[in-house]
Amino acid sequence: MIRLSIPFLLSDPEQISEQLVKQKNLLLEATIFDAVELFELMKSKKISSLFKQAQQKGEIKAFHFPTENANYISSIKLQKLLFEIITELEKHSIPYLILHSNYIQNVKEFNAKNLLNVRKQYLSFFRKLGVFAKKRNVTVCIENLPIIGNMADDFDSVFVFPKDFKEINMHGVKIAWDLGHWAYTCQGYTDFCKYYPNLKQPTIDNFLVLKNNIRHLHFSSFKNKILKKQKVCEEGIMPQAGDYDQIVLAKLCKKIHALPREFTMTLEIKEQNYYNRSNLKKTIKWFESKVF
C-alpha cells in the first residue's frame, strides 16, 4: 500500500502545509541539499529544534542526506557526519535515511567498467553504517540514480539498475526506489546505453523484483528539453504534465499499492512557490483519481 509523503527543506519548515498534511493524511520527508549547511546545523545544534518544529506539523518518515559537496566515500569527515545524523534521527524516531552514492563523474572520466570496484567500496562502508543504523532503529535507504545526469554531461552511476542493488540486503541498509529516475533511465536507454557495456533495455517494472528490500519510494515525472542544441532533463514534473506516459506510471503505482506492505512515497514535485504547493496538490489529485 502507498502512503503519500511531501518533501520540505528542513531549514525552512514553513514549507509544510499543516492543513494539507492533516486533510490528506500525509507524511513528511525532510531534506538538506548541501552538506556544508548540514555541517553548520549540526555544529550549531539547530537541527534538533528544526526537527521538533517540523514534527509539530506532521510525522517525519525520512531525512534525505545532502547531494551537494557530499562525496562521503572519499571523506572521513562526511562519513562521520552520516553516523552523527543517524544518531540525530534516532532521537526524533525518524526511521529512514535516504542516501545517494554522490559519486559524480564527468563524461570524459566516466568508465562503467570501473563501477564494480567502486561499488565494492560502497558496500563495505554500507555494512558498517548499516550495523550502526540498525542498533538505532534507522534504515539507510540507497536511492537509484538516473542513467545519466540531467545535463547529460555527468554520471552518478554506482546504483542505477536493479542488478546494482543485488547486495543491498544487509542489516540496516535497504533501497529507496525513485520512480522518476527509473522512468528516465528506461526512456533514455537508447540515447545513453553506449556508456554502459552489456546493457539490456530496461522496463518500468524491473525494480519490482527487489520489492522485499525496498523501504521507501520517490515519485515524479520529467520533461526532456532542448538547451543550447542539447537535450536535458527537467525533474520534478507532475505526471500529467511530464513526457513519460502517465498511464504507465499509474499502472506501476497501482501494482505497488496492491502490495501487502506499506510504502511511503514522497512526491518530489517542483514548485514556483513552495509555500503554496499547487503542483503537489494536483499530483495528489492525480493519485486519488488514477491510482487509489
C-alpha positions as CSV (number, residue, x, y, z in Angstrom):
1,M,0.0,0.0,0.0
2,I,1.2,3.5,-0.8
3,R,1.2,6.3,1.8
4,L,1.9,9.7,0.3
5,S,4.6,12.0,1.7
6,I,5.7,15.5,0.9
7,P,9.2,16.8,0.9
8,F,10.4,20.0,2.6
9,L,13.6,21.9,3.3
10,L,14.5,21.1,6.9
11,S,15.9,24.6,7.4
12,D,12.5,26.1,6.3
13,P,9.7,24.2,8.0
14,E,7.2,26.9,6.8
15,Q,7.2,24.9,3.5
16,I,5.0,22.4,5.3
17,S,1.3,23.0,4.8
18,E,-0.1,21.7,8.1
19,Q,-3.7,21.9,6.7
20,L,-2.8,19.8,3.7
21,V,-0.9,17.2,5.8
22,K,-3.9,16.7,8.1
23,Q,-6.5,16.9,5.3
24,K,-4.8,14.2,3.1
25,N,-3.1,12.2,6.0
26,L,0.4,12.9,4.5
27,L,3.8,12.0,5.9
28,L,6.9,14.2,5.6
29,E,10.4,13.9,4.2
30,A,13.0,16.4,5.4
31,T,15.9,17.3,3.2
32,I,19.1,19.4,3.2
33,F,20.7,19.8,-0.2
34,D,24.2,20.9,0.7
35,A,26.5,19.1,3.2
36,V,28.0,22.5,4.1
37,E,24.7,23.6,5.5
38,L,24.1,20.3,7.3
39,F,27.6,20.6,9.0
40,E,26.6,24.1,10.2
41,L,23.2,22.9,11.5
42,M,24.8,20.0,13.4
43,K,27.6,22.3,14.8
44,S,25.2,24.9,16.0
45,K,22.9,22.2,17.4
46,K,20.0,23.9,15.5
47,I,19.0,20.7,13.7
48,S,17.2,19.2,16.7
49,S,14.9,22.2,17.1
50,L,14.2,22.2,13.4
51,F,13.1,18.5,13.6
52,K,10.9,19.3,16.6
53,Q,9.4,22.3,14.8
54,A,8.5,20.2,11.8
55,Q,7.2,17.3,13.8
56,Q,4.6,19.6,15.3
57,K,3.1,19.8,11.7
58,G,3.3,16.1,10.8
59,E,5.1,12.8,11.1
60,I,8.6,12.9,9.5
61,K,9.2,9.5,7.9
62,A,12.6,10.2,6.2
63,F,15.5,12.5,6.0
64,H,17.3,12.9,2.7
65,F,21.1,13.3,3.2
66,P,22.7,16.1,1.1
67,T,23.8,15.5,-2.5
68,E,26.0,18.7,-2.9
69,N,29.5,18.7,-1.5
70,A,28.7,15.3,-0.1
71,N,31.1,12.7,-1.6
72,Y,31.3,10.7,1.6
73,I,33.1,7.7,0.2
74,S,36.3,9.7,-0.1
75,S,35.8,11.8,3.1
76,I,36.2,10.7,6.7
77,K,34.6,14.0,7.8
78,L,31.4,13.3,5.7
79,Q,31.3,9.6,6.9
80,K,31.4,10.9,10.5
81,L,28.5,13.2,9.6
82,L,26.5,10.3,8.3
83,F,26.9,8.5,11.7
84,E,26.0,11.7,13.5
85,I,22.8,12.3,11.6
86,I,21.7,8.7,12.2
87,T,22.1,9.3,15.9
88,E,20.0,12.5,15.5
89,L,17.3,10.6,13.6
90,E,17.1,8.1,16.4
91,K,16.4,10.9,18.9
92,H,13.4,12.0,16.8
93,S,12.2,8.5,15.9
94,I,12.7,9.1,12.2
95,P,13.1,5.6,10.6
96,Y,14.6,6.3,7.2
97,L,17.8,8.0,5.9
98,I,17.8,8.4,2.1
99,L,21.2,8.3,0.6
100,H,22.6,8.8,-2.9
101,S,26.1,7.5,-3.8
102,N,27.2,11.1,-4.6
103,Y,30.0,9.7,-6.8
104,I,29.9,12.4,-9.6
105,Q,32.0,11.9,-12.7
106,N,32.0,13.9,-15.9
107,V,31.6,12.3,-19.3
108,K,35.3,12.4,-20.0
109,E,36.4,10.5,-16.9
110,F,33.4,8.1,-16.7
111,N,34.1,4.4,-17.4
112,A,31.3,2.0,-16.5
113,K,33.9,-0.9,-16.3
114,N,35.3,0.7,-13.1
115,L,31.9,0.7,-11.3
116,L,32.2,-2.8,-10.0
117,N,35.3,-2.0,-7.9
118,V,33.8,1.4,-6.8
119,R,30.5,-0.4,-5.8
120,K,32.6,-2.8,-3.6
121,Q,33.9,0.3,-1.7
122,Y,30.3,1.5,-1.1
123,L,29.1,-2.0,0.0
124,S,32.0,-2.3,2.5
125,F,31.1,1.1,4.0
126,F,27.3,0.4,4.0
127,R,27.9,-2.7,6.0
128,K,29.5,-0.7,8.8
129,L,26.9,2.1,8.5
130,G,24.0,-0.4,8.5
131,V,25.1,-2.1,11.7
132,F,25.3,1.2,13.4
133,A,21.9,2.4,12.0
134,K,20.1,-0.9,12.8
135,K,21.0,-0.5,16.5
136,R,19.4,2.9,16.4
137,N,16.2,1.8,14.7
138,V,17.2,3.6,11.5
139,T,17.3,2.1,8.0
140,V,19.6,3.6,5.4
141,C,17.9,3.6,2.0
142,I,20.2,3.7,-1.0
143,E,18.5,5.5,-3.9
144,N,18.7,4.6,-7.6
145,L,20.0,7.5,-9.8
146,P,19.3,8.1,-13.5
147,I,21.2,6.6,-16.3
148,I,23.0,10.0,-16.8
149,G,22.9,13.4,-15.2
150,N,20.2,16.0,-16.0
151,M,22.5,17.9,-18.3
152,A,23.8,14.7,-20.0
153,D,27.4,15.7,-19.1
154,D,28.0,13.7,-15.8
155,F,27.1,10.5,-14.0
156,D,26.3,9.3,-10.5
157,S,26.0,5.7,-11.7
158,V,27.1,3.4,-8.9
159,F,23.5,2.4,-8.2
160,V,21.2,2.8,-11.2
161,F,19.9,-0.6,-12.3
162,P,18.3,-3.4,-10.3
163,K,21.5,-5.6,-10.7
164,D,23.5,-2.9,-8.9
165,F,21.4,-3.5,-5.8
166,K,21.7,-7.3,-5.6
167,E,23.8,-7.0,-2.4
168,I,21.8,-4.2,-0.8
169,N,20.1,-6.6,1.5
170,M,22.1,-6.1,4.7
171,H,21.4,-5.2,8.3
172,G,20.2,-1.6,8.4
173,V,20.6,-0.9,4.6
174,K,17.8,-1.3,2.1
175,I,16.6,0.5,-1.1
176,A,14.8,3.8,-1.9
177,W,13.2,3.4,-5.3
178,D,12.9,6.7,-7.2
179,L,10.3,6.0,-9.9
180,G,11.1,9.3,-11.7
181,H,14.8,8.4,-12.0
182,W,13.9,4.9,-13.2
183,A,11.4,6.1,-15.8
184,Y,14.0,8.4,-17.2
185,T,16.6,5.6,-17.3
186,C,14.1,3.4,-19.2
187,Q,13.3,6.2,-21.7
188,G,16.8,7.4,-22.1
189,Y,18.3,3.9,-22.7
190,T,18.6,4.4,-26.5
191,D,20.5,7.7,-26.1
192,F,22.9,6.7,-23.4
193,C,23.4,2.9,-23.4
194,K,26.6,3.5,-25.3
195,Y,28.2,4.4,-22.0
196,Y,27.4,1.1,-20.4
197,P,28.6,-2.3,-21.6
198,N,26.3,-5.3,-22.0
199,L,23.2,-3.3,-21.0
200,K,19.7,-4.6,-21.9
201,Q,16.7,-2.4,-22.5
202,P,15.2,-1.9,-19.0
203,T,11.5,-1.9,-18.4
204,I,9.5,0.1,-15.9
205,D,8.6,-2.9,-13.8
206,N,12.2,-4.2,-13.4
207,F,12.6,-2.9,-9.9
208,L,9.7,-4.8,-8.6
209,V,11.9,-7.9,-8.3
210,L,13.5,-6.1,-5.4
211,K,10.2,-5.3,-3.6
212,N,11.2,-7.2,-0.5
213,N,14.2,-4.9,0.0
214,I,12.5,-1.6,-0.9
215,R,11.6,0.5,2.1
216,H,10.9,4.0,0.6
217,L,9.8,5.5,-2.7
218,H,10.2,8.8,-4.6
219,F,7.8,9.9,-7.3
220,S,7.8,12.4,-10.1
221,S,7.9,12.6,-13.9
222,F,10.2,14.6,-16.1
223,K,10.5,16.7,-19.3
224,N,13.1,16.5,-22.0
225,K,14.1,20.0,-23.1
226,I,16.5,21.3,-25.7
227,L,19.1,23.7,-24.2
228,K,21.9,25.0,-26.5
229,K,21.1,22.2,-29.0
230,Q,21.5,19.6,-26.2
231,K,18.7,17.5,-24.7
232,V,18.5,18.0,-21.0
233,C,16.2,16.5,-18.4
234,E,14.0,18.6,-16.1
235,E,13.0,16.6,-13.0
236,G,10.1,17.0,-10.6
237,I,7.3,17.3,-13.1
238,M,3.7,16.3,-12.4
239,P,2.8,13.0,-14.1
240,Q,0.0,14.6,-16.1
241,A,2.5,17.2,-17.5
242,G,5.6,15.0,-18.0
243,D,7.0,13.4,-21.1
244,Y,6.7,9.8,-19.7
245,D,3.4,8.0,-20.3
246,Q,1.2,8.8,-17.3
247,I,-0.9,5.7,-17.9
248,V,2.2,3.5,-17.5
249,L,3.2,5.4,-14.3
250,A,-0.4,4.9,-12.9
251,K,-0.3,1.2,-13.7
252,L,3.1,0.9,-11.9
253,C,1.8,2.8,-8.9
254,K,-1.3,0.5,-8.8
255,K,0.9,-2.5,-8.7
256,I,2.9,-1.0,-5.8
257,H,-0.3,0.0,-4.0
258,A,-1.6,-3.6,-4.2
259,L,1.5,-5.0,-2.4
260,P,0.8,-6.1,1.2
261,R,3.3,-3.8,2.9
262,E,3.0,-0.1,3.4
263,F,5.4,2.0,1.3
264,T,5.9,5.7,2.0
265,M,6.1,7.6,-1.4
266,T,7.5,11.1,-1.4
267,L,6.1,13.3,-4.2
268,E,9.2,15.2,-5.4
269,I,7.3,17.8,-7.4
270,K,8.8,21.1,-8.4
271,E,7.0,24.3,-7.5
272,Q,7.3,28.0,-8.3
273,N,6.1,28.7,-4.8
274,Y,7.0,26.1,-2.1
275,Y,4.7,27.8,0.4
276,N,1.7,27.1,-1.9
277,R,2.5,23.7,-3.4
278,S,-0.1,23.9,-6.2
279,N,1.7,21.3,-8.3
280,L,1.9,18.9,-5.4
281,K,-1.9,19.3,-4.8
282,K,-2.5,18.5,-8.4
283,T,-0.3,15.4,-8.1
284,I,-2.2,14.2,-5.1
285,K,-5.5,14.6,-7.0
286,W,-3.9,12.5,-9.8
287,F,-3.1,9.7,-7.3
288,E,-6.7,9.9,-6.0
289,S,-8.2,9.5,-9.4
290,K,-5.7,7.3,-11.3
291,V,-4.2,5.1,-8.6
292,F,-6.2,4.8,-5.3
